[in-house]
């Protein structure tokens, strides 16, 4: 690229960034104006300004509000004192998983040959819940992102709770606060493999264990499944950031500010620096602080005002959540560096560039079990693009998914935030409960990409019942819908990766030896104790002698509490003021995010344009060279084998030819399919579900691209007369089944049946579409 072209591109980038920043700030200010307008309208809508001021002048209401506000203040500060004291006690006694359920330890990896700070727990069912050891066990892996484990079993309505109530054994992978000396993420993966094999040994008569991975536990589950596919059952990854560079670069509201953090901090070197200051251990409190910085309104005001406003009912929930949120865990330097280099900045997990330590790369295409991806449009930490784009990057086409026999199901929530995916009771009762109920049905799916839909049941009187349906999707269409701008916003992250590698090397050469020489365990403990998130807890606890009066005062207030109702004018103005402050902080957050995004692209988009665009353009042209799907390697291989195979291939081909296409798959239909496959098992080839999905995928490709040849070559697959008679017997048995007769046949099915019967030398027994079902055979 010549200098003139580079200069022109730089000017275009600057102009677009300036336009985007202007749109972002304008949107933030407009939203702020709307929020303020709603607050003022709500405040004066009924009474008007003069009447509102007159209500404030009522001395009785003013006195009652003053008493209530003073009492709430005492109870509020006492709740924070309880939070701080619980934090101090937990730090002294050892942090424990935030699990709602009782449990027992099955394996403690601290005693393995390669020790790691992980353990496998068995969740004990609560009273009244019966667990069937022959049902599929569930293994839940929580994220190690600064907090402790347990969020997947945080309450009764949780991932663990819904699986237990469905009768499934539930196991939980936890970790302790301090890592074992020298442990790495690969050691952790090896320990989790051992956990999974142990669960398999404990339930030899059950289906393979289901893996549930939350957030960063999602990519841990994917690594585990790809390295040990024979032991792993279906995988459910919830809010898991698999493609870290992805996110919508929209023209409206700002999106997903966390993905810019690595570039603005100069890459991975800062994590190494923090670990070196900690004497080789990275403090997870820094990760928690990153989360808190995302939402200034909630961090500095909303959650505390909500506690103050509902001080008579909220403390228990607040303290329970803060026990988990304020439990800060540590990682070895090797662990945080592996995560930041390979995942946060490197974005390498899906690309096969990550080795398992034995020289073999983690190839997610080795996973043979169905994968369920659960994400939310309201999640600004793991947006849907980060949860789904790896599928398009890894497989490239729908045909490759089918050829590999893979089933991938996507489930999208419209609004819940990142934490709500794991802790919301409503989400657990709806999405997670339905995922548990359909896993077995999903295993019987033909290979492909599916969208899962959950709607309230139409049955009267069943408010908590839901209808589940699935619709097959094209990978190319989903990728285009999620990425409105063709993922051009991901190109500058290549410049981030190269800059990060340079900064990391510079830090290791020039600064790391000096920092390591100054660090010590005693100094690391002091630095951890002085972290702002810890200080705000232990400084406002029973360790503080100036707070000795607070507990007795709160006890006295509770004994003589005088709350005021929401009709009090002073209370209404308090709420209005709180809403205005929250809106102001939201506006500050939006303006900051707009400036952050503009700065990021202003730096790295130009770096990409000046130094990497030529290489990227070459790769892009090479990728676009094969535009005809028939030229894809998996399609060519499938079509080359159109006349090869035997009875199994013939059954799979006929099944796809006779399938109702383009219609949603209801759960009731899936259940009927499962029943039919059991009732007519003698007609079906004795294959595992993994083998059957792979054969079915290849046959779908054949029928899709060569439907006429697919039918014409059926006799060559059924060269053995016994196989031909067996297939015709299966067709006749299904046609005679009342469950099949209850569904009207489409014209496409009638035509396909006539062609199949004709090529096999048998007249069709299926009546024309719309003329009723065939008669039952004797």
Buried (B, 14 or more C-beta within 10 A) or exposed (E): EEEEEBEEBBEEBBEBBEEBBEBBBEBBEEBBEEBBEEBBEEBBEEBEEEEBEEBBEBEEBBEBBEBBBEBBEBBBBBBBBBBBBBBBEBBEEEBBBBBBBEBEEBBBBBEBEBBBBBBBBBBEBEEEEEBEEEBBBBBBBBBBBBBBBBBBBBBBBBBBBBBBBBBBBBBBBBBBBBBBEEBBBBBBBBBBBBBBBBBBEBBEEBBBBBBBBBBBBBBBBBBBBBBBBEBBBBBBBBBBBBBBBBBBBBEEBBBBBBBBBBBBBBBBBBBBBBBBBBBBBBBBBBBBBBBBBBBBBBBBBBBBBBBBBEBEEBBEEBBBBBBBBBBBBBBBBBBBBBBBBBBBBBBBBBBBEBEBEEEEBBBBBBBBBBBBBBBBEBBBBBBBBBBBBBBBBBBBBBBBBBBBBBBBBBBBBEEBBBBBBBBBBEBBBBBBBBBBBBBBBBBBBBBBBBBBBBEEEEEEEEEEEBBBBBEBBEBBEBBEEBBEEEBEBBBBBBBBBBBBBEBBEEBEEEBBEEBBEEBEEEEBEEBBEEBEBBEBBBEBBBEBEEBEEBBEBBEEBEEEBEEBEEEBBBBBBBBBEBBBBBBBBBBBBBBBBBBBBBBBBBBBBBBBBBBBBEEEEEEEEEEEEEEEBEEBEBBEEBBEBBBEBBBBBBBBBBBBBBBEEEEEBBBEBBEBBBEBEEEBEEBBBEBEBBBBBBBBBBBBBBBBBBBEBBBBBBBEBBEEEEBBEBBBEBBBBBBBBEEBBEEEBBEBBBBBBBBBBEBBEBEBBBBEBEEEBBEEEE
